[in-house]
């Protein structure tokens, strides 16, 4: 009875209302077709938290046809279908990196629907996720699943060297040097490590000083003080041996393995990596690798007291503009986005996109880093906005970053060259 009251209060049992823009006659279909990655189907229809779509399907007498594809083929199919005169796809999951200004023109703007039949407590959705799905002042998708950056450290190594846990990013810099050493058995421990052939974690570092690469409105900040400071820090780390000599070739999975085996004291990675780092059968220090919110620099503590605005990547629910069952599909999106169904998906392994989920004991008690991740999500945002040349822009950043860190080019010159080379690629 309590569960039913919650649903009633959330409007989940209310009749489907057609907005003025969608009031054309629509025959209720036998099924809706959802285009997704298999993980989306898993977290929505799982058993641990409960099936979040089953009751909606029974209540409306509409079946669900899941079409699951890997990330690349999923988006190719979505945009191909959305370019046709009509499509059998009713709802799709969209990764933020694929939501370019050109791509979203193929999607249904959601503002009219949200106005006439609003989501439950939209202010409860984390603002950085919502903002990244707005284009030209219009909302095109509703966030559903995220992966967000946390700051990981090996507590055992800190205790081994008698170094306090960092509270500010300046503490991180100091600790990285002190935690770089050679053990009596000859094994080398590095104080700090990021993958060397990618750039998003460098943006995480810059945001500790309130810096950035590129803002959501495509303004370049790559050659401003905060980013220059961070690239200089990495250059000094490399010169001092805080990072290994083959840093430019090190990939994300290698960083994860080095953390797991006790060869690295600190890194920046998604909160969910904590379980991998502490796997009892593989970790050298199971249970000792901790995660916390990304610490801000001292001068930013007043602005970012709980967490620096670390990066987040996420999936959202959207509708092709040429879809046939928009009112019904919107009702489904609204249903899946409710507080109760966000919890169900979270218990099935989803990254919840609502602040209230992290306060719900059903979820919070199962995730030791819930408070830290929630604090991060309050200020988190995507590393860069999506645009057609984003991959090329990232390659330019990595090329110039490596040149600066290895000492082959001055830091300021390298970042000026990033700005010069990336500017013509922007929308």
C-alpha positions in Angstrom: 0.0 0.0 0.0 2.9 2.4 0.8 4.5 1.6 -2.5 1.2 2.3 -4.3 0.8 5.6 -2.5 4.3 6.7 -3.6 3.5 5.9 -7.1 0.3 7.8 -7.0 2.0 10.8 -5.5 4.6 10.7 -8.2 1.9 10.6 -10.9 3.0 7.2 -12.2 -0.6 5.9 -12.2 -2.0 9.0 -13.8 -3.5 8.6 -17.3 -1.2 9.4 -20.1 -1.8 13.0 -21.2 -1.2 14.1 -24.7 0.5 17.5 -24.9 -0.9 20.1 -27.3 2.0 19.5 -29.7 1.4 15.7 -29.7 -2.4 15.7 -29.7 -2.7 14.1 -33.1 -4.6 10.8 -33.0 -2.3 8.0 -31.8 -3.3 4.5 -31.7 -1.8 2.7 -28.7 0.8 0.3 -30.0 1.3 -3.3 -28.9 4.8 -2.5 -27.9 7.4 0.3 -27.6 10.9 -0.3 -29.0 13.9 0.8 -26.9 17.3 1.1 -28.4 19.9 0.6 -25.7 23.2 -0.9 -24.5 22.6 -4.2 -22.8 23.6 -2.7 -19.4 20.6 -0.4 -19.6 18.2 -3.3 -20.0 20.0 -5.1 -17.1 19.7 -2.2 -14.6 16.1 -1.5 -15.5 14.8 -5.1 -15.5 17.1 -6.5 -12.8 16.0 -8.6 -9.8 18.0 -7.2 -6.9 16.3 -3.8 -6.9 13.2 -5.0 -8.9 12.0 -4.6 -12.4 11.4 -0.9 -13.0 9.5 -1.2 -16.2 7.3 -4.3 -15.7 4.5 -2.5 -13.8 4.3 0.3 -16.4 4.0 -2.3 -19.2 1.2 -4.2 -17.4 -0.7 -1.0 -16.5 -0.6 0.4 -20.0 -1.0 -2.9 -21.8 2.1 -2.2 -23.9 5.0 -4.6 -24.3 8.7 -3.6 -24.5 10.9 -4.6 -27.3 14.6 -4.2 -26.3 17.2 -3.7 -29.1 20.6 -3.9 -27.5 23.8 -2.9 -29.2 27.3 -1.9 -28.2 28.0 1.8 -27.9 29.2 2.5 -31.5 26.6 0.5 -33.3 23.9 1.8 -31.0 24.5 5.4 -31.9 24.9 4.6 -35.6 21.5 2.9 -35.6 19.9 5.8 -33.6 21.0 8.5 -36.0 20.4 6.5 -39.1 16.8 5.7 -37.9 16.2 9.3 -36.8 17.2 10.5 -40.3 14.4 8.5 -42.0 10.9 9.6 -42.7 9.7 7.5 -39.7 11.3 5.0 -37.4 10.2 2.0 -35.3 12.5 3.2 -32.5 10.5 4.9 -29.8 13.1 5.6 -27.1 16.9 5.4 -27.1 19.8 5.8 -24.7 22.3 8.5 -25.7 25.8 8.9 -24.4 26.8 12.5 -23.7 29.8 12.4 -26.0 27.5 11.6 -28.9 25.1 14.4 -28.3 26.6 16.9 -30.8 24.6 20.0 -31.9 24.0 18.4 -35.3 22.9 15.1 -33.8 20.4 16.5 -31.4 18.5 18.1 -34.2 17.3 14.6 -35.0 15.8 14.3 -31.5 12.5 15.5 -30.1 12.8 18.6 -27.9 11.4 17.8 -24.5 10.5 21.2 -23.0 6.8 21.1 -24.2 6.4 17.7 -22.7 8.1 18.6 -19.5 5.9 21.7 -19.2 2.5 19.9 -19.6 3.5 16.6 -17.9 6.6 17.4 -15.8 9.1 14.9 -14.4 9.0 14.2 -10.7 11.1 16.8 -8.8 13.3 17.8 -11.7 15.5 19.8 -9.3 16.6 16.5 -7.8 18.4 15.6 -10.9 22.1 16.5 -10.8 22.5 19.9 -12.6 25.7 19.1 -14.6 24.0 16.2 -16.2 20.9 18.1 -17.1 22.9 21.1 -18.5 24.9 19.0 -20.8 21.7 17.8 -22.6 20.5 21.4 -23.3 21.1 22.9 -26.7 19.9 26.3 -27.8 18.0 26.5 -24.5 16.1 23.3 -25.2 16.3 20.0 -23.3 16.7 17.0 -25.5 17.3 14.1 -23.1 16.8 13.0 -19.5 19.8 11.6 -17.6 19.7 8.0 -16.5 23.2 6.6 -15.7 26.5 8.1 -14.9 30.2 7.4 -14.2 31.9 10.1 -12.1 35.4 10.8 -11.1 36.7 10.2 -7.6 40.2 10.5 -6.0 41.7 7.1 -5.1 44.5 6.5 -2.7 46.2 3.5 -1.2 45.8 3.9 2.6 48.5 1.2 3.2 51.2 3.1 1.3 50.3 6.4 3.1 50.7 4.6 6.5 53.9 2.9 5.3 55.5 6.3 4.6 53.8 8.2 7.4 52.1 10.7 5.1 48.7 12.2 6.0 45.7 11.8 3.7 45.3 14.9 1.4 42.7 17.5 2.2 43.6 20.0 -0.6 45.1 19.5 -4.0 48.4 21.1 -2.7 48.5 18.2 -0.3 48.1 15.8 -3.2 51.2 17.4 -4.9 53.2 17.2 -1.7 52.2 13.6 -1.0 53.0 12.5 -4.5 56.6 13.3 -4.0 56.8 11.7 -0.6 55.1 8.5 -1.8 57.6 8.0 -4.7 60.2 5.5 -3.4 61.9 2.2 -3.8 61.1 -0.7 -1.4 63.9 -2.8 0.1 63.0 -5.6 -2.4 63.8 -3.2 -5.3 60.1 -2.6 -6.3 59.4 1.0 -7.4 56.3 2.8 -6.0 55.1 5.9 -7.9 53.3 8.6 -5.9 50.8 9.6 -8.6 49.7 8.3 -12.0 47.3 9.1 -14.8 47.0 7.5 -18.2 49.4 9.2 -20.6 47.5 8.9 -23.8 44.3 10.6 -22.8 43.3 14.0 -21.4 40.1 13.9 -19.3 41.9 13.3 -15.9 44.1 16.3 -16.6 40.9 18.3 -16.8 40.0 16.9 -13.4 43.2 18.3 -12.0 42.6 21.7 -13.6 39.2 21.9 -12.0 40.8 21.6 -8.6 41.9 25.1 -9.4 38.6 26.0 -11.2 40.2 25.6 -14.6 39.0 23.9 -17.7 39.8 22.9 -21.3 36.6 23.9 -23.0 33.3 25.2 -21.5 29.8 24.1 -22.5 29.4 27.1 -24.7 32.7 26.2 -26.5 35.0 28.8 -24.9 38.6 27.7 -24.7 40.3 27.9 -21.3 43.2 25.7 -22.1 45.8 28.4 -22.0 44.6 30.1 -18.8 46.4 30.0 -15.4 44.7 26.9 -13.8 45.5 24.6 -16.8 49.0 26.0 -17.1 49.6 25.3 -13.5 48.5 21.7 -13.8 50.5 20.9 -16.9 53.5 22.4 -15.0 52.8 20.1 -12.1 52.8 17.1 -14.4 56.0 18.2 -16.0 57.6 18.5 -12.5 56.2 15.1 -11.5 57.7 13.5 -14.6 61.1 15.1 -14.1 61.2 14.0 -10.5 60.2 10.4 -11.3 56.8 10.7 -9.6 55.4 9.2 -12.8 57.2 6.4 -14.8 59.4 7.2 -17.8 57.0 5.4 -20.2 54.1 7.6 -19.0 53.0 8.6 -22.5 52.3 5.0 -23.4 50.4 4.1 -20.2 46.7 3.4 -20.7 43.9 3.5 -18.2 43.8 -0.3 -17.6 47.5 -0.3 -16.8 47.0 2.5 -14.2 44.2 0.4 -12.6 46.4 -2.7 -12.5 49.3 -0.7 -10.9 46.9 0.7 -8.3 45.7 -2.8 -7.6 49.2 -4.3 -7.2 50.4 -1.5 -4.8 52.8 0.2 -7.3 50.9 3.5 -7.3 49.8 5.5 -4.3 47.2 7.8 -5.9 45.2 8.2 -9.1 42.0 9.7 -10.5 39.4 7.3 -11.8 35.6 6.7 -11.6 34.2 6.0 -8.1 33.1 2.5 -9.3 36.7 1.5 -9.8 37.0 1.1 -6.0 35.6 -2.4 -6.2 38.1 -3.4 -8.8 41.1 -1.9 -6.9 40.1 -3.8 -3.8 39.2 -7.2 -5.4 40.3 -9.7 -2.7 41.7 -12.2 -5.2 43.8 -9.6 -7.1 44.5 -6.6 -4.8 47.7 -6.4 -2.8 45.9 -4.3 -0.2 42.2 -5.4 -0.4 40.0 -3.0 1.5 42.8 -0.4 1.9 42.4 1.5 -1.4 40.0 4.3 -0.6 38.1 6.9 -2.7 37.0 10.4 -1.8 35.8 13.4 -3.6 38.3 15.3 -5.7 40.0 17.8 -3.3 40.0 21.4 -4.5 43.0 23.7 -4.2 43.3 25.8 -1.1 42.1 29.0 -2.8 39.0 27.1 -4.0 38.0 25.6 -0.7 35.4 28.3 -0.1 33.8 27.7 -3.5 34.2 23.9 -3.6 34.3 22.9 0.0 33.0 19.3 -0.5 34.5 18.5 -3.9 36.2 20.1 -6.9 33.9 19.9 -10.0 35.3 16.7 -11.4 34.2 15.2 -14.6 31.2 13.0 -15.2 30.1 11.0 -18.3 26.6 9.7 -18.6 23.7 8.2 -20.6 20.3 9.8 -21.1 16.9 8.8 -22.4 15.7 10.5 -25.6 13.2 10.2 -28.4 13.9 10.4 -32.2 12.0 13.4 -33.7 10.4 11.0 -36.2 9.1 8.6 -33.6 5.5 7.6 -33.7 4.4 7.2 -30.1 5.8 10.2 -28.4 3.2 10.8 -25.7 3.4 7.2 -24.6 7.2 7.2 -24.7 7.4 10.4 -22.7 5.2 8.7 -20.0 7.7 5.8 -20.0 10.7 8.1 -19.7 8.9 10.0 -16.9 8.2 6.7 -15.1 11.8 5.4 -15.4 13.1 8.8 -14.2 11.0 8.7 -11.0 12.7 8.6 -7.6 11.5 5.1 -6.9 12.6 3.7 -10.2 15.9 5.5 -10.0 16.5 3.6 -6.7 15.5 0.3 -8.3 17.9 0.8 -11.1 20.7 1.8 -8.7 20.2 -1.4 -6.6 20.5 -3.2 -9.9 23.9 -1.6 -10.5 23.1 1.7 -12.1 24.8 5.0 -11.3 21.8 7.1 -9.9 21.3 10.6 -11.4 19.2 11.9 -8.5 20.5 13.5 -5.3 17.8 11.8 -3.2 19.0 8.3 -4.2 22.2 8.9 -2.2 20.2 9.7 0.9 18.0 6.6 0.5 19.3 3.9 3.0 18.5 1.2 0.5 21.2 2.5 -1.7 23.5 4.5 0.6 24.1 1.6 2.9 25.3 -0.6 0.1 27.8 1.9 -1.4 30.6 3.0 1.0 31.5 6.1 -1.1 27.9 7.3 -1.6 28.4 10.6 0.3 31.6 11.4 -1.6 30.0 10.6 -5.0 26.9 12.7 -4.2 29.1 15.6 -3.2 31.0 15.4 -6.4 27.8 15.1 -8.6 26.5 18.4 -7.1 29.2 20.2 -9.0 30.4 17.6 -11.6 30.2 18.3 -15.3 31.3 16.7 -18.6 35.0 17.0 -19.5 34.1 18.8 -22.8 30.9 19.4 -24.6 30.1 17.1 -27.6 30.9 18.4 -31.1 31.8 16.8 -34.4 35.5 17.4 -34.1 35.8 16.6 -30.3 38.1 13.5 -31.0 40.5 15.6 -33.1 40.5 18.3 -30.4 41.4 15.7 -27.8 44.2 14.3 -29.9 45.6 17.8 -30.3 45.5 18.3 -26.5 47.2 15.0 -25.8 50.0 15.7 -28.4 50.8 19.1 -26.9 50.4 17.9 -23.3 52.9 15.1 -23.9 55.4 17.6 -25.5 55.1 19.9 -22.5 55.3 17.2 -19.8 58.3 15.6 -21.4 60.0 19.0 -21.6 60.1 19.2 -25.4 58.1 22.4 -25.4 57.4 25.1 -23.0 54.1 24.7 -21.0 52.6 28.1 -22.1 53.6 27.6 -25.7 52.2 24.1 -25.8 48.8 25.2 -24.4 48.7 28.3 -26.7 49.2 25.8 -29.6 46.3 23.7 -28.3 44.1 26.8 -28.4 45.3 27.8 -31.8 44.8 24.4 -33.3 41.5 23.6 -31.6 39.7 26.9 -32.3 39.0 26.1 -36.0 37.5 22.8 -35.0 34.8 24.3 -32.7 31.2 24.6 -33.8 
